[in-house]
Amino acid sequence: MEIGINFTLGETLNDVQRLIQDGLVDYCELLIDNFLHVPPDDIARAFDVPLGFHIMLSRFLETDLASLKQLAHRLKPYIDTLQPTYISDHVARFSHQGRQLYHLAEVDYRQAYHAIKVRVEIWQELTGSQLLLENFPSILDGGRDAPEFFARLQADTGAGVLFDFSNAICARQNCELPLAAWDAVIRGNRHFHVGSYSPSILAPPITLDTHDAELSSDTLEFLYQHQEHLQDDGVTLTYERDDNPGYDVLARDLTRLRQHLTSQPD
């Protein structure tokens, strides 16, 4: 098992590099959209650990093919130079009927399956790589269809799943999707995310994927249930923390996470 950290903003570079130097992370996941203005050779010089690519703004389900091809063309030098361990993206909607959404929206997994399948195949062909697709922190009841959707999509397209443990906790709290429903998806994949969640300020509250605090006890328990698989060679677990991270906070959280996953069962 390798534990890494998501690198989102350039202003946190010193903290991330220090975490690498201190041996607290084994790799770094770049939110690559934010770094396409940086020459890939400069990125290679800035990191002496393996890298993963997380894509946020491809909007590959809804953007026109010309724009998607242009993005793939921009990504190719980064893929060729940096040889990322994985490339991941999101199965989500960014707009509705031409209007930009304030928050990402979950897709209708049943109704839109075939259209999504075609787009996934196109996007993989354009990048020349397998895509890992992150599970959504479901809010509505349609999220219960997600495990079957991802298993089917993986079988049909060769795409993988970047499974986010904390997003699955959100789905359990919001739409009562059992964590056990994800067992086959977890066993069938090797790259994972974990972060924190918080209740919304609206009433009745919903659980939101926020990356703003320490990992919850139920997230740690969920991870521990899959400890054996997570400890396999080639498995990666990316820790996400976006709100006022700082070196000391990140170092404490990462140390706690590694100790938790390498501890012996009671």
C-alpha positions in Angstrom: 0.0 0.0 0.0 1.1 3.5 -0.8 -0.4 6.6 0.8 -0.4 9.9 -1.1 -1.8 13.3 -1.0 -3.8 15.4 -3.4 -2.0 18.5 -4.6 -4.5 21.0 -5.7 -3.0 24.5 -5.4 0.5 25.8 -6.0 0.5 27.7 -2.8 0.7 24.4 -0.9 3.8 23.2 -2.8 6.3 23.7 0.1 4.1 21.7 2.5 3.6 18.8 0.0 7.4 18.7 -0.8 8.2 18.6 2.9 5.7 15.7 3.4 7.5 13.9 0.6 11.0 14.6 2.1 9.9 13.5 5.6 8.6 10.2 4.2 5.0 10.8 5.1 3.6 10.3 1.6 4.7 7.9 -1.1 3.3 9.7 -4.1 1.4 12.8 -5.1 -1.9 13.1 -6.9 -2.1 16.3 -9.1 -5.3 18.0 -9.8 -3.9 18.3 -13.3 -6.3 20.9 -14.6 -4.6 23.4 -12.3 -1.1 22.8 -13.7 -1.5 22.7 -17.5 0.2 26.1 -17.6 3.3 24.6 -16.0 5.7 22.8 -18.4 5.7 19.0 -17.6 9.5 19.0 -17.2 9.2 21.6 -14.4 6.6 19.4 -12.7 9.0 16.4 -13.0 11.8 18.4 -11.4 9.5 19.5 -8.5 8.6 15.9 -7.5 10.8 12.9 -6.9 7.9 10.5 -6.2 5.3 8.9 -8.5 2.4 11.0 -9.6 -1.3 10.4 -10.3 -3.5 12.7 -12.3 -7.0 13.7 -11.1 -9.1 15.6 -13.7 -11.8 17.8 -12.5 -13.0 20.0 -15.4 -13.0 17.9 -18.5 -16.8 17.7 -18.4 -16.3 14.8 -20.7 -20.0 13.8 -20.5 -21.3 17.0 -21.8 -18.6 19.0 -23.6 -18.3 19.0 -27.4 -15.9 16.6 -28.9 -13.7 19.3 -30.4 -13.1 20.7 -26.9 -12.5 17.3 -25.5 -9.9 16.5 -28.2 -8.2 19.8 -27.5 -7.9 19.0 -23.8 -6.5 15.5 -24.6 -3.9 17.2 -26.8 -2.9 19.4 -23.9 -2.7 16.5 -21.5 -0.6 14.2 -23.8 2.8 15.9 -23.0 2.1 15.5 -19.3 1.1 11.9 -19.7 4.2 11.1 -21.8 6.6 13.0 -19.6 5.3 12.2 -16.1 3.9 8.7 -16.7 1.2 9.0 -14.1 0.3 5.9 -12.0 -3.3 6.5 -12.9 -5.6 9.1 -14.5 -9.0 9.7 -13.0 -12.1 11.7 -13.7 -15.6 12.3 -12.5 -19.0 10.9 -13.6 -21.0 14.0 -12.9 -23.0 16.8 -14.5 -21.7 20.4 -14.4 -24.7 22.0 -16.2 -28.4 21.5 -16.8 -30.1 22.7 -20.0 -27.3 25.0 -20.7 -27.1 26.5 -17.2 -24.0 26.1 -15.0 -24.8 24.3 -11.8 -23.5 25.7 -8.5 -22.7 22.1 -7.3 -21.9 19.0 -9.3 -25.0 16.9 -10.0 -25.1 13.1 -10.0 -26.1 11.3 -13.2 -29.1 9.1 -13.7 -27.2 5.8 -13.7 -29.9 3.7 -15.3 -31.3 6.1 -17.9 -28.0 7.5 -19.0 -25.9 4.3 -19.0 -25.4 3.9 -22.7 -24.6 7.5 -23.3 -22.1 7.5 -20.5 -20.5 4.3 -21.8 -20.0 5.9 -25.2 -18.4 9.0 -23.7 -16.1 7.0 -21.4 -14.9 5.0 -24.4 -14.2 8.2 -26.4 -12.4 9.9 -23.5 -10.2 6.8 -22.9 -9.4 6.7 -26.6 -8.5 10.4 -26.6 -6.2 10.2 -23.6 -4.7 6.9 -24.7 -5.1 5.6 -21.1 -7.4 3.8 -18.8 -9.6 6.2 -16.9 -10.6 5.7 -13.3 -13.9 7.2 -12.4 -14.7 8.5 -9.0 -17.9 7.5 -7.1 -20.2 10.4 -6.2 -21.1 11.5 -2.7 -24.8 10.7 -3.4 -27.6 12.8 -2.0 -30.7 11.5 -3.8 -32.1 8.0 -3.9 -30.8 7.4 -7.4 -27.4 7.0 -5.8 -28.4 3.5 -4.8 -27.8 2.5 -8.4 -24.2 3.5 -8.3 -22.4 0.3 -7.3 -24.1 -1.7 -10.1 -23.4 1.1 -12.6 -19.7 1.2 -11.9 -19.3 -2.6 -11.9 -21.1 -2.7 -15.3 -19.2 0.2 -16.7 -15.9 -1.3 -15.7 -16.7 -4.6 -17.3 -18.0 -3.0 -20.5 -15.3 -0.3 -21.1 -12.2 -1.4 -19.2 -12.4 1.8 -17.2 -11.6 1.5 -13.5 -13.0 3.1 -10.3 -11.2 5.6 -8.2 -13.2 4.5 -5.1 -13.6 7.3 -2.5 -14.4 5.7 0.9 -15.7 9.0 2.4 -18.0 9.5 -0.6 -19.5 6.1 0.1 -20.1 7.2 3.7 -21.9 10.3 2.4 -24.1 8.1 0.2 -24.9 5.8 3.2 -26.0 8.8 5.3 -27.9 10.6 2.6 -29.7 7.7 0.7 -29.1 4.7 2.9 -26.8 2.9 0.4 -25.1 0.1 2.4 -21.4 0.2 2.5 -21.4 -3.5 1.7 -22.9 -2.8 -1.7 -19.4 -1.5 -2.7 -17.5 -4.7 -1.7 -17.1 -6.0 -5.3 -16.1 -2.6 -6.6 -13.5 -2.2 -3.9 -12.0 -5.6 -4.5 -11.9 -5.0 -8.2 -9.8 -1.8 -8.0 -6.5 -0.6 -6.6 -6.7 3.2 -6.4 -8.6 5.0 -3.7 -9.5 8.3 -2.1 -10.4 9.3 1.4 -11.3 12.6 3.0 -13.7 14.1 5.4 -17.4 15.1 5.3 -19.6 17.6 7.1 -23.3 18.3 7.5 -24.8 21.0 5.3 -26.1 24.2 6.9 -29.6 23.6 5.4 -32.4 21.9 7.2 -32.8 19.0 7.0 -29.1 18.6 6.8 -27.4 16.4 4.2 -23.9 15.1 4.4 -21.4 16.8 2.0 -18.0 15.8 0.8 -15.9 18.7 2.2 -12.3 17.7 2.9 -12.2 20.1 5.8 -11.5 18.0 8.9 -10.0 14.9 10.3 -11.3 11.5 9.1 -14.4 10.4 11.0 -14.4 7.2 13.1 -16.9 5.5 10.7 -14.6 6.3 7.7 -11.6 4.8 9.6 -13.7 1.8 10.4 -14.7 1.4 6.8 -11.1 1.6 5.7 -10.1 -1.0 8.4 -12.7 -3.4 7.1 -10.7 -3.5 3.8 -7.3 -3.3 5.4 -6.1 -6.6 3.8 -6.9 -5.4 0.3 -5.5 -1.9 1.0 -2.2 -3.4 2.1 -1.6 -5.2 -1.3 1.3 -4.1 -3.5 0.3 -1.5 -6.1 -2.6 -0.1 -4.0 -2.8 3.6 -3.5 -4.8 5.6 -1.0 -4.9 9.4 -1.6 -5.7 11.6 1.4 -7.6 14.8 0.6 -7.6 17.9 2.8 -8.4 21.3 1.4 -9.5 23.5 4.2 -6.5 25.2 6.1 -4.3 22.1 5.8 -0.8 23.3 6.7 2.1 21.0 7.2 1.4 20.1 10.9 -2.2 19.2 10.3 -1.4 17.1 7.2 1.5 15.4 8.9 -0.7 14.4 11.9 -3.6 13.2 9.7 -1.3 11.2 7.4 0.6 9.6 10.3 -2.7 8.6 12.0 -4.0 7.2 8.7 -0.9 5.0 8.1 -0.8 3.8 11.7 -4.5 2.9 11.5 -4.1 0.8 8.3 -0.9 -1.0 9.4 -2.1 -1.8 12.9 -2.9 -5.4 13.9 -6.5 -6.5 14.4 -7.6 -6.6 18.0 
